[in-house]
Amino acid sequence: MRADSSPALTAAQWTARRTAAYKAYYENLPLRPASLPNGNSIPLYRRIRWGRLATFHMLDTRQFRDDQACGDGWKVCADADLPARSLTGPAQEAWLLDGLAQHYGTWDILGQQVFFARQFDAAGAASMDSWDGYRGSRARIQQGWRDRAVRNPLVLTGDVHKSWANELKADYANPNSATIGTELVCTSISSGGDGSTTTTVPNAATNPHLKFYSDRRGYVRTTISQAQVRADFRAVGAVTEHGAAVSTLRSYVIQDGLPGLQQV
C-alpha cells in the first residue's frame, strides 16, 4: 500500500465521505425505504415479529459505538470495563430493552454483528472490536433481559468467519454462575478459504462457556418451534472443490425456558 493511499482527512471531509458511503450503500443493497439515509447516518436497526413464535431484534453495532477502548486488535485493556462505553449507543440500547420487555414471542432473538460472549486469552487479552471491548454495554443488556424476565434470549452473530456455539453467563469470571442465554455464531460462506478440520475451541481453558468451534465454511441451520431451537452447524470440506459435499458438524438444541446448549 502506498503511504498516501489513506490521506488524513478533516472532520468535514470525513462527514462528506460517510454521507456518500451511506448513499451508495442504500442504492446498491436491497434495503427498505425505512432505511433511507439522512445525511451521515442511516437507520438500520429494526424489529421483526414472527407471530407469537419469535421476535428478531436486528442490531447495528457499527454506526453508534464508541471507538475501541485501546485501539483495534486483541488487548489487555482496563478501559474496556468503563461502564459508560457503548457498542449500540444509548438510543438503540433503550430501544432494544424496551422491545425485550414486550414479550411478543416465545423467543427473543438478537441478530447482530460481533462476538457477544466473553473470550479472554490466557493473558486476559480480548478483541476490542467485539463486545469484550464494551463490557459495560454487554452487562447492561444481559442484566436488562434478566430484569425483564425474558424467557429465551438467543444471540445470532456473524462477521467472525468461524462457527461457534456459546453459553452466556451471568458472571463470566465464575464458570458456575447461571447460564442466562445462548449465542450461535455463523461461519462465512467463503472468506478464509477452505479453513481447517480443527474443532478445538480456542481459549477454552479460560472460557469454559464456549462449547463448540469450527474453521470450516458453511452456515448454521436453525429450526425454531415453541418447544425448542435446533441448530445444525453445516459445513463443506473445501470451498475450492466444486460440488464438495456438505455435512453437519454438530447439532444442539436450546429448550424453551432452559438457556444453554444441549448437544444432540
Protein Blocks (a to p, Z undefined) as FASTA:
>chain_A
ZZklmccddfklmmmmmmmmmmmmmmmcccdfklpcehjaccfbdcddehjlbccddddf
klmmccdfkogajdddfklmpmkbcfkbjmlmmmmmmmmmnomambdcdddfbdfbdcdd
fkopacfkbmklmmmlmmmmmmmmmmnopabacdddehkopacdddddfblklmkbccfb
dcdddddfkgopjmpabfcdghklmmmmbmbdcfbdcdddddddfkbccddddddfblkb
ghiacddfbdcdddehiacjddZZ
